[in-house]
Amino acid sequence: MLMQTRNQSNLLSKDFPTDFIWGVATSSFQIEGAAQVDGRGLSVWDVFCKQPHAIADGSNGDVACDHYNRLDQDLDLIASLGVNAYRFSISWPRVQPLGQGGWNEAGFDFYGRLIDGLIARGLQVHLTLNHWDLPQALQDQGGWANRSTCEHFVRYALEVNRRFGKHMTSLCTHNEPWVMAVLGHELGVFAPGLKDRKTAMQVAHHLLVSHGMALRDLRSAGATMDLGIVLNLSPIYPASDSQGDIEKAKLDDGLIARWYLDPLFKAHYPSDVLEHLGNDAPVVLEGDLDTIAQPLDYLGVNYYTRNFSSAGNPWDVHSSGNEVTDMGWEVYPQGLTELLCRLHQDYPVKRLRVTENGAAFKDEMVDGMVDDERRESYLREHIRATSRARALGVPVDAYFAWSLMDNFEWASGYEKRFGLVHVDYATQKRTPKRSALWYQQFLKA
């Protein structure tokens, strides 16, 4: 029997409008498995996982949560939470193994069943085209550093729209382009594992260009769903009141946030960041910035914590006295309110959506139950922070908890658990955690 949750501290779902979007989120590579069946091609993450020491526990996504083979069970699980929406991504190499050329009907059949299953259960479809798993065949030709990948991406977007567009509530082009560009191409800790800043900045530019091209062509094709992009964003504070730390925080905000927000909403890159990059700045063709700045129906915000910048010693995450998650991230819900207000103030955002928010903790299964009170508290306080932003006039219309279930956490492998639902990877048994019960009761209240 699931245990009773503690006091919800006067936070009620009725404090939000009846059409507010409540959901859970996942991504294809992290849960699907079935990596080598039904014609799926290799992704950059399949290849990256084979690099020595790339993944903390030496694991890969070959099986993951076996979602591909457990689709109906997982759809029932989503519906049982009482949410009205599901955010997921398509695996590009599953539907187009080479990233160009022929389509893989078996792959599209899977997503057709997924979408039909969501609709049959009364759940909105929020689809992401690119959650990092680029077809390796395109990476072999330069990947996102090669401008031709933009054209391939647009054809992929149009095909997905042709098949599923009428069923979607929203479509996201790219999830967290900063992660793909910087972690994947400058720091080399994510796929494809390259370490070159100039390449990374060109990748960032091409991701934004391909986003704009896709929105332009989707609208020309008559797409009717909400069209947007999802960014990983955090307030960035100087670690001290020294001039060096203040300047470093401004630059880091430029590299992580304004580098993406300014071209999307203002059709230019921030001048201070361009000056900082110098010769590492990307090649920008005439018309690119106008292409990037296509009108957005929504901006997705993935928020987990705040950040500090220092020109000297790194900031000690434990120094604030706040709780720290298993990822080493400070729990700071008021940062979400601050971030949403900043975006509303600084940019002409039509709609904001919290597209990912969650926490990893060292969950323990005891007597068939995971009592993850800390995750319950994390979710509750960040939903409260979302409510505060709305009260301040910010147009936030959605909240998606990350994640539906424990899964392959990229370079951390299976060591970090973000799920509302516990997954026993040996048996693939799903067990709703205490946080799942809290979310369910909160939505019913």
BELBELCOR-V994971 format. One record per backbone hydrogen bond with DSSP energy under -1.0 kcal/mol. CO is the residue of the C=O (numbers start at 1). NH is the residue of the N-H. Records with the same first field share a line. If there is no record, write none. Layout:
CO: NH ; NH
//
This chain:
8: 11
12: 15
13: 16
17: 20
21: 399
22: 84 ; 85
23: 401
24: 87
25: 404
27: 31
28: 32
30: 408
31: 67
32: 68
37: 40
42: 136
43: 47
44: 48
45: 49
47: 50
48: 51
51: 54
55: 58
62: 35
63: 66
66: 69
70: 74
71: 75
72: 76
73: 77
74: 78
75: 79
76: 80
78: 81
79: 82
84: 124
86: 126
87: 26
88: 128
91: 94 ; 95
92: 96
93: 41
95: 104
96: 99
104: 108
105: 109
106: 110
107: 111
108: 112
109: 113
110: 114
111: 115
112: 116
113: 117
114: 118
115: 119
116: 120
117: 121
118: 123
119: 122
124: 86
125: 169 ; 170
126: 88
127: 172
128: 90
130: 175
132: 134
134: 44
135: 138 ; 139
136: 140
138: 141 ; 143
139: 142
142: 145
143: 146
146: 149
147: 150
148: 152
149: 153
150: 154
151: 155
152: 156
153: 157
154: 158
155: 159
156: 160
157: 161
158: 162
159: 163
160: 164
161: 165
164: 167
165: 168
169: 226
170: 127
171: 228
172: 129
173: 130
174: 230
176: 180
177: 181
178: 182
179: 184
181: 185
182: 186 ; 187
183: 189 ; 190
184: 194
185: 196
190: 193
196: 200
197: 201
198: 202
199: 203
200: 204
201: 205
202: 206
203: 207
204: 208
205: 209
206: 210
207: 211
208: 212
209: 213
210: 214
211: 215
212: 216
213: 217
214: 218
215: 219
216: 220
217: 221
218: 223
219: 222
226: 171
227: 297 ; 298
228: 173
229: 300
230: 176
231: 302
235: 307
237: 309
242: 246
243: 247
244: 248
245: 249
246: 250
247: 251
248: 252
249: 253
250: 254
251: 255
252: 256
253: 257 ; 258
254: 259
257: 260 ; 261
258: 262
260: 264
261: 265
262: 266
270: 274
271: 275
272: 276
273: 277
274: 278
277: 280
278: 281
285: 288
287: 291
288: 292
289: 293
292: 294
299: 353
300: 231
301: 355 ; 356
302: 233
307: 237
309: 239
316: 319
318: 321
323: 331
325: 328
329: 325
332: 335
333: 336
334: 338
335: 339
336: 340
337: 341
338: 342
339: 343
340: 344
341: 345
342: 346
343: 347
347: 349
351: 299
352: 397
353: 301 ; 355
354: 400
356: 303
357: 402
360: 326
361: 363
366: 369
369: 366
370: 372 ; 434
371: 373
372: 376
373: 377
374: 378
375: 379
376: 380
377: 381
378: 382
379: 383
380: 384
381: 385
382: 386
383: 387
384: 388
385: 389
386: 390
387: 391
388: 392
389: 394
390: 393
394: 396
395: 352
397: 21
398: 354
399: 23
401: 25
403: 420
408: 410
409: 412
410: 413
411: 56
412: 415
413: 409
417: 361
420: 433
421: 406
422: 431
424: 428
429: 424
431: 422
433: 437
434: 438
435: 439
436: 440
437: 441
438: 442
439: 443
440: 444
441: 445
//
